[in-house]
Amino acid sequence: MPPPTIPNKSFSASVNREENSWPAEEREISLWTDKYFVLSKETINKFGDARVTYAIFMRRPVISAPRLGIKWLTDMAYRRNTKFDVDLRYPEGEWVGAGEPIMYISGQFSQLVDLETLLLQRIGPACVAAYNAFTMCSELPNVSFLAMDARHCAGSEMAEMMAYAASVGSQKAKDTSGATGFIGNATDATAHYFDQKSGLGTMPHAFVGYAGSTLRAAQMFDEAFPNKPMTVLVDYFAHEITDSLSVAAHFPKRVEDGSLAVRMDTPGSRYVEKLDPTVSYAVLEKHVPDVVRGYRLENELSFLVGPGVSSAAIWHLRDALNEKGYQNVKIIGSSGFSPAKCRIFGTANTPVDIIGTGSYLPENWPETYATADIVEYNGEPRVKVGREFLLRK
């Protein structure tokens, strides 16, 4: 029998683009699902099946990002020669309140019971990451984002989920506030989520170390890829300002056509070149005086005037570039750009063009736990006491 139709038109154009890397063979399902589900399946097969309806929900507000879970469930229905009916209450990209069922899934108990573990793994983390990505893009609507989360993911399956989630949160921000959002990510495998043919990026710190100088790294990359836009890391030798100006001076054509960017990834253990707390306050007082006069929590002050890639550091670099006539050189900031840091950067009107981030990954992993409860048995509403709010209305 053909796979069941997914009840959300927004999935139709792209649901088949992802490869199914989640466990799908029956032996794999048995190995990777919770044991009590496997035992329940065997018992149900002995005493008689029932048609059940599951409610899938989260315990915190999220952005609905169910595509990968539904895609896998659809494939499992096809493999098992059965049908699962999905009542998707919150289509992809919709805000979902805590405890509100994202979807109801109906089918034979024997066919669904051992799929719960793997299904929930594909829903919860993606929904929270999408919420974080949406928040970040909304806080900085005029800034482009680049997803650089792959190195921080626990395997390729998680990397796929996080790239997908970033694209969902980004699209939500585009639709609601006209944000620029995520323009791409760092790997070829998941670039299609951002309508790209390949991943984006130029050079890691290791390449700068290999080259021996920031300028030499830029020269080598330019020679190898003369027609690619170039982003140069400028913090390796702690000469963010000096090296940015040196690279810009060496590539006047790239400056003119806008194909040169400098990326600041300064660690939180030191200040950017020519900055200290006093100078940082002075930089912000010059450009955004109101932002430094209000009460700030310690972490907010750090985002504004602290070490590493602070708002003051970006303003400082922008001033240095502009003074030499390099207004077309873009600035990319990376290092710890969480929703909270993006909010503070937005408050300070920080002149960053692109943010490279993996910090939309869920910080508090227990918040990603999606939950499933059966709310109907053979059409009769029934749920464990305390979860009556899940009953289908």
C-alpha positions in Angstrom: 0.0 0.0 0.0 1.2 3.6 -0.6 2.5 5.7 2.2 -0.2 7.7 4.0 -0.6 11.3 3.0 0.8 13.8 5.4 -2.0 16.3 6.4 0.0 19.5 5.9 0.5 21.0 2.5 3.6 22.8 3.6 5.5 19.5 3.7 4.6 18.4 0.2 7.4 20.2 -1.7 10.3 19.0 0.5 9.3 16.0 2.6 11.1 13.6 0.3 14.3 15.5 0.0 15.8 14.1 3.2 17.3 10.7 3.4 15.8 8.5 6.1 18.8 7.8 8.4 16.7 6.9 11.5 16.3 3.2 12.5 13.6 1.7 10.2 14.3 -2.0 10.0 12.3 -4.1 12.5 15.4 -5.4 14.2 16.7 -1.8 14.6 13.4 -0.7 16.0 13.5 -3.4 18.6 17.1 -2.6 19.6 16.6 1.2 19.9 13.2 1.5 21.5 12.3 1.3 25.2 12.0 -2.3 26.2 8.6 -1.9 27.8 7.2 -0.9 24.4 8.6 -4.0 22.8 7.1 -6.2 25.6 3.8 -4.3 25.2 3.8 -5.0 21.5 4.2 -8.7 22.1 1.4 -8.7 24.8 -1.0 -6.8 22.5 -0.4 -9.3 19.7 -1.4 -12.0 22.2 -4.5 -10.5 23.7 -5.9 -8.5 20.7 -5.3 -5.2 19.0 -7.0 -1.9 19.5 -7.1 1.4 17.6 -5.5 4.1 19.7 -4.8 7.8 19.4 -1.7 9.4 20.8 -1.3 13.0 21.8 2.2 14.4 21.2 3.1 17.5 23.3 5.9 19.5 24.9 6.2 20.9 28.4 7.4 24.3 27.3 6.5 26.7 24.4 8.1 25.7 21.1 7.9 26.3 17.4 6.4 23.3 15.7 9.0 21.4 13.7 7.5 18.0 13.1 8.5 17.2 9.5 11.3 14.7 10.2 9.2 12.9 12.8 6.2 12.6 10.4 8.5 11.7 7.5 9.9 8.8 9.5 6.4 7.7 10.8 5.1 7.8 7.2 7.9 5.5 6.1 7.3 3.1 9.0 3.6 2.9 8.0 4.6 2.0 4.5 7.1 -0.6 5.7 4.5 -2.2 8.0 1.7 -2.1 5.5 -0.6 -0.1 7.7 -1.9 3.4 8.0 -1.4 6.1 10.6 -3.7 9.1 10.6 -1.9 12.3 11.6 -4.1 15.1 12.9 -1.5 17.9 12.9 -2.9 20.7 15.1 0.1 23.0 14.8 1.6 23.0 11.3 5.3 23.6 10.8 6.4 27.0 12.0 3.5 27.6 14.3 4.0 28.7 17.9 2.9 26.0 20.3 2.1 26.6 24.0 3.3 24.4 26.8 1.2 21.2 27.1 -0.7 21.8 23.9 -0.8 18.7 21.6 1.2 19.4 18.5 -0.5 16.5 16.8 -2.7 13.4 17.3 -1.6 10.1 15.8 -4.1 7.3 15.3 -3.5 3.7 14.3 -3.3 0.1 15.5 -1.8 -0.1 19.0 0.5 -3.0 17.9 1.9 -0.9 15.1 2.5 2.3 17.0 3.5 1.2 20.5 7.1 0.4 19.7 7.6 3.6 17.6 7.1 6.1 20.4 10.7 6.3 21.5 12.2 7.1 18.1 9.4 9.3 17.1 9.7 11.6 20.1 13.5 11.8 19.6 12.8 13.4 16.2 10.3 15.9 17.5 11.3 17.5 20.8 14.9 18.8 20.1 13.9 20.1 16.7 10.9 22.1 18.1 13.1 23.7 20.8 15.9 24.5 18.4 13.4 26.1 16.0 12.1 28.3 18.8 15.6 29.4 19.7 16.4 30.1 16.0 13.2 32.1 15.6 14.0 34.2 18.7 17.6 35.0 17.5 16.5 36.0 14.0 13.7 38.1 15.4 16.0 40.0 17.8 18.3 40.9 14.9 16.0 41.1 11.9 18.5 42.9 9.7 21.3 40.5 10.3 22.0 37.3 8.3 22.7 34.1 10.2 24.9 31.1 9.3 24.2 27.8 11.0 27.5 26.5 12.4 26.2 23.8 14.7 27.4 20.6 13.1 30.6 20.3 15.3 28.5 20.6 18.4 25.9 17.9 17.5 25.9 14.3 18.7 26.1 12.6 15.4 24.8 13.2 11.9 21.1 12.5 12.8 21.2 15.4 15.3 23.0 17.6 12.8 20.2 17.0 10.4 17.6 17.8 13.0 19.3 21.0 14.0 19.8 22.3 10.5 16.1 21.6 9.8 15.1 23.3 13.0 17.1 26.4 12.2 15.4 26.7 8.8 12.0 26.4 10.4 12.7 29.0 13.0 14.3 31.3 10.4 11.3 31.0 8.1 8.9 31.9 11.0 11.0 35.0 11.7 10.9 36.0 8.0 7.1 35.5 7.9 6.4 37.4 11.2 8.9 40.2 11.2 10.5 40.3 7.8 13.8 39.1 9.3 16.7 38.1 7.0 17.2 34.9 9.0 19.5 32.1 8.2 21.1 32.3 4.7 22.9 29.0 4.9 24.8 26.5 7.0 28.3 25.0 7.2 27.7 21.5 5.7 26.8 20.3 2.2 24.6 17.5 3.6 22.0 19.9 5.0 22.4 22.9 2.8 19.2 22.2 1.0 17.2 23.2 4.1 18.4 26.8 3.4 17.9 26.5 -0.4 21.6 26.2 -0.9 23.5 23.7 -3.1 26.4 23.5 -0.7 27.6 24.6 2.8 29.1 28.0 3.4 32.4 29.0 4.9 36.0 29.9 4.1 38.6 29.0 6.6 39.0 27.6 10.2 41.6 28.8 12.7 43.8 25.8 11.8 44.2 27.1 8.3 45.4 30.5 9.6 47.9 28.8 11.8 49.0 26.7 8.9 49.5 29.8 6.7 51.6 31.5 9.4 49.8 34.9 9.1 46.2 36.1 8.6 47.2 37.9 5.4 49.0 34.9 4.0 45.9 32.7 4.8 43.8 35.2 2.8 46.2 35.2 -0.1 46.3 31.4 -0.3 42.5 31.1 -0.2 42.1 33.8 -2.9 44.6 32.0 -5.1 42.8 28.7 -4.6 39.3 30.1 -5.0 39.5 33.4 -6.8 35.8 33.5 -7.6 34.4 32.6 -4.2 33.4 35.3 -1.6 36.1 35.3 1.1 35.7 35.5 4.8 39.0 35.9 6.7 39.4 34.9 10.4 41.1 37.8 12.1 41.5 36.8 15.8 44.1 34.0 15.6 47.0 36.3 16.4 45.0 38.7 18.6 45.4 41.4 15.9 41.7 41.8 14.9 42.0 45.4 13.9 45.5 45.3 12.4 44.9 42.2 10.4 41.5 43.3 9.2 43.0 46.5 7.8 45.9 44.6 6.3 43.7 42.1 4.4 41.4 44.9 3.2 44.3 46.9 1.9 45.6 43.9 0.0 42.3 43.1 -1.7 40.9 46.4 -3.0 38.9 44.7 -5.7 37.2 42.4 -3.2 36.5 45.4 -1.0 34.9 47.2 -3.9 32.7 44.4 -5.0 31.7 43.4 -1.5 33.2 39.9 -1.6 35.4 40.3 1.4 34.3 39.7 5.0 36.2 39.5 8.2 35.1 37.1 11.0 35.8 37.8 14.6 35.7 34.8 16.9 37.8 36.2 19.8 37.7 34.0 22.9 36.2 35.2 26.1 39.6 35.0 27.8 40.8 38.3 26.3 39.7 41.6 24.8 39.8 42.4 21.1 42.9 44.3 20.0 43.1 47.9 21.4 40.1 47.3 23.7 39.7 47.1 27.4 36.7 47.8 29.7 37.2 51.6 29.7 37.6 51.8 25.9 34.6 49.5 25.4 32.4 51.8 27.4 33.7 54.8 25.4 32.9 53.0 22.1 29.3 52.4 23.0 28.9 55.8 24.6 29.9 57.2 21.2 27.4 55.2 19.1 24.6 54.1 21.4 24.8 56.0 24.7 21.5 54.9 26.0 22.4 51.2 26.0 25.2 51.6 28.6 23.2 53.8 31.0 20.5 51.3 31.9 20.7 48.6 34.5 22.2 45.4 33.2 22.7 42.0 34.5 26.3 40.7 34.6 25.9 38.6 31.4 24.3 41.4 29.6 27.1 43.7 30.4 29.5 41.1 29.2 27.8 41.0 25.8 28.0 44.7 25.6 31.5 45.6 26.9 33.1 42.4 28.1 35.9 40.3 26.6 35.5 38.3 23.4 33.1 39.2 20.7 31.1 42.0 22.4 29.0 44.7 20.9 31.7 47.2 21.6 34.2 45.0 19.8 32.1 44.9 16.6 31.5 48.7 16.8 35.3 49.1 17.3 36.1 47.1 14.2 33.5 48.8 12.1 34.9 52.2 13.1 38.4 51.1 12.1 37.3 49.7 8.7 35.2 52.8 7.9 37.9 55.2 8.8 40.0 53.6 6.1 37.2 53.6 3.5 36.4 50.0 3.8 32.7 50.3 4.4 32.0 47.4 2.0 33.9 44.9 4.1 31.4 42.8 6.0 31.8 41.8 9.6 30.9 38.4 10.8 30.6 37.7 14.5 30.7 34.2 16.0 31.3 32.8 19.5 28.4 32.2 21.9 25.6 33.9 20.0 22.6 32.6 22.0 19.1 34.2 22.0 20.1 36.3 25.0 23.3 37.6 23.3 21.4 38.4 20.1 18.8 40.3 22.0 21.5 42.5 23.6 23.2 43.0 20.2 19.9 44.2 18.8 19.4 46.6 21.7 22.9 48.1 20.9 22.2 48.4 17.2 25.4 46.4 16.7 26.7 46.8 13.1 27.3 43.1 12.5 26.4 41.8 9.0 26.3 38.0 9.6 26.3 35.9 12.8 27.7 32.4 12.7 26.1 30.4 15.4 25.4 27.0 16.8 24.0 28.4 20.0 20.4 27.8 19.0 21.0 24.2 20.0 18.9 23.6 23.1 20.9 24.6 26.2 18.7 22.8 28.7 18.3 19.3 27.2 15.4 18.2 29.5 13.3 20.9 27.9 13.5 19.0 24.6 11.7 16.0 25.9 8.6 15.4 23.8 5.9 13.3 25.5 3.2 11.0 24.1 0.1 9.8 25.9 -2.7 7.7 24.5 -6.0 9.6 24.7 -8.4 7.2 22.9 -8.9 3.5 22.9 -11.2 2.2 20.1 -12.8 5.7 19.9 -13.3 6.0 23.7 -11.6 9.0 25.3 -9.3 7.8 28.1 -6.1 9.2 29.5 -4.2 8.9 32.7 -5.4 11.1 35.5 -3.8 14.5 35.4 -3.5 14.6 31.6 -7.1 15.3 30.8 -6.0 18.5 29.0 -4.7 16.3 26.2 -8.1 14.9 25.3 -9.0 15.8 21.7 -11.5 18.6 21.5 
